[in-house]
Each structure stands twice: as structure tokens, then as C-alpha cells.
Amino acid sequence: MIQHIVLLKWQAGTTDAQVDDVFAQAEELVRRIDGVEQVTLGRNRGNADHGFTHAFIVSLSDDDALATYLDHPVRARYLAEVLSPVEAERIEIDVPDASSHRRGSGASRSWDWGTTRHSAIADAAALRWEEQHGEL
């Protein structure tokens, strides 16, 4: 299982109704892209001041499903027509469900750092951040 985690910061003036519409239209990702198992949507309940107020997590069956998802025209349309008009900033990261700590059952790890695959979306987001903020 791969988790495609997206953190969102909205443009000034974005309404709750617009955010609800962004999330409602995410159903298309599940219905129309093979390998997308689930999309979890939510508002940050903490009080961190980083400005990322919402997230959605796309659960994908495997690495092949991730590749399909990232290049799928339904996702491209969703980003261009639904999300991009109201987002100020987006961070995306792709994480395998390979290591966890669970209450009562201890740790489970199967990290394989040697096969880490970079996401083109994550690389593009990092480049945008560097262009906006410069090198530290």
C-alpha cells in the first residue's frame, strides 16, 4: 500500500463551500482510476501556524498504481480545473505503508531505502519552494 499524502494551503478568500467542492469532486479519483483504494479528506485539527489547513490521503494498492495515478488524465483534470484555481500551495509526498507502531503489537518495519522512487510531483513542489524561498 502506498499513501499519496497532500497538504493544502488555500488562496486568500477561498470559502468553505469551495473547499467542500474540491473534496466532493475527489470522488472521481476513486471511481475512475484503477488502483486508487480510498481517498481520506480532512481539516487539520491542530493549531500549528504553518498555514496548511487541509489534507487528503490517496491510498493506492502498489507502486504501479501510484505511477498510474500520478499520470492519469482524470487526476490531471482534477488538479488543473478543481484544485489549482483555489490552492495557494500544495505539498505532496508518496509513502509506502511499510513501517508502523501499533498499540499492543509493537513495531513493524519493512523499509527498503534502496528502492525509494522520487515523485515528479514532489520534485516539482521542491523546485517551486526553492524558487519562492531561495536556498537556505
C-alpha distance (Angstrom), angle and dihedral (degrees) to the residues before:
residue distance angle dihedral
M1 . . .
I2 3.81 . .
Q3 3.80 122.8 .
H4 3.82 114.5 -149.4
I5 3.81 100.4 -161.0
V6 3.80 119.5 -163.6
L7 3.82 124.0 -171.7
L8 3.79 115.9 -164.2
K9 3.78 136.2 -156.2
W10 3.82 114.3 -174.0
Q11 3.78 129.9 -139.3
A12 3.80 115.0 -102.1
G13 3.78 109.8 -85.3
T14 3.81 96.2 26.7
T15 3.81 106.9 147.3
D16 3.79 129.6 -140.2
A17 3.81 87.6 -114.5
Q18 3.81 90.4 57.8
V19 3.81 91.0 48.8
D20 3.82 89.8 49.0
D21 3.81 89.0 52.1
V22 3.83 91.9 50.4
F23 3.77 90.0 52.8
A24 3.83 94.9 42.4
Q25 3.79 91.1 53.9
A26 3.83 90.6 52.0
E27 3.81 86.2 79.0
E28 3.82 86.7 80.8
L29 3.80 88.9 65.7
V30 3.80 90.8 60.1
R31 3.79 96.2 40.5
R32 3.78 99.0 45.5
I33 3.82 108.8 30.5
D34 3.79 118.1 74.1
G35 3.79 113.4 -132.9
V36 3.81 95.2 30.0
E37 3.80 102.1 120.2
Q38 3.80 100.3 175.9
V39 3.80 143.8 -13.3
T40 3.81 116.4 -145.4
L41 3.79 115.8 -163.1
G42 3.76 130.1 -170.5
R43 3.78 153.7 146.3
N44 3.80 120.7 -112.0
R45 3.80 108.8 -101.7
G46 3.79 94.6 -167.4
N47 3.76 125.4 84.5
A48 3.80 101.0 -124.9
D49 3.79 113.6 147.4
H50 3.82 98.3 -139.0
G51 3.81 92.0 106.6
F52 3.81 97.8 -124.2
T53 3.77 100.1 125.9
H54 3.80 103.5 167.1
A55 3.78 139.4 37.0
F56 3.71 139.7 -175.2
I57 3.75 126.7 -163.1
V58 3.77 120.1 -154.7
S59 3.81 111.2 -156.8
L60 3.79 110.8 -151.3
S61 3.77 128.0 -171.2
D62 3.84 97.4 -127.7
D63 3.83 146.5 -33.1
D64 3.81 91.8 -69.9
A65 3.81 89.9 54.3
L66 3.81 89.3 50.3
A67 3.80 91.4 53.1
T68 3.81 90.6 47.7
Y69 3.81 91.7 47.8
L70 3.81 95.3 48.6
D71 3.82 92.2 51.6
H72 3.81 98.8 36.4
P73 3.84 117.7 122.8
V74 3.83 91.2 -137.6
R75 3.82 89.2 59.2
A76 3.81 91.4 44.5
R77 3.82 90.2 53.0
Y78 3.82 91.3 46.3
L79 3.81 91.6 52.3
A80 3.80 95.1 44.5
E81 3.78 100.8 40.3
V82 3.80 105.5 26.4
L83 3.79 111.7 23.8
S84 3.82 106.4 28.1
P85 3.83 96.2 57.3
V86 3.83 91.6 62.5
E87 3.78 105.9 26.6
A88 3.79 122.9 97.3
E89 3.78 95.9 -174.1
R90 3.79 138.1 -3.5
I91 3.78 132.6 -166.0
E92 3.80 118.9 -163.7
I93 3.78 128.0 -172.0
D94 3.80 131.4 172.7
V95 3.79 115.1 -144.7
P96 3.80 128.6 177.5
D97 3.78 115.3 -131.8
A98 3.79 87.9 -122.3
S99 3.78 106.7 121.4
S100 3.76 129.5 41.2
H101 3.78 146.1 150.5
R102 3.76 115.7 -138.3
R103 3.76 128.2 -172.8
G104 3.78 110.2 -104.3
S105 3.79 96.8 5.1
G106 3.79 103.9 65.4
A107 3.78 126.6 -138.6
S108 3.76 128.8 -25.6
R109 3.80 118.8 -164.8
S110 3.75 133.5 174.2
W111 3.79 102.4 151.3
D112 3.75 114.6 160.5
W113 3.79 105.8 -170.5
G114 3.78 91.4 177.4
T115 3.80 92.1 70.2
T116 3.79 98.8 44.1
R117 3.80 107.7 142.6
H118 3.76 119.5 -153.6
S119 3.78 116.8 -130.3
A120 3.79 114.9 -130.6
I121 3.80 87.5 -143.9
A122 3.81 91.6 54.0
D123 3.81 90.7 47.5
A124 3.81 90.5 50.6
A125 3.82 91.6 48.5
A126 3.81 90.6 50.3
L127 3.80 90.4 50.1
R128 3.84 91.4 49.4
W129 3.81 89.6 50.3
E130 3.80 92.0 49.7
E131 3.80 91.0 48.3
Q132 3.81 91.3 50.9
H133 3.80 98.3 40.7
G134 3.80 104.9 25.0
E135 3.76 124.6 -136.4
L136 3.79 116.5 -48.7
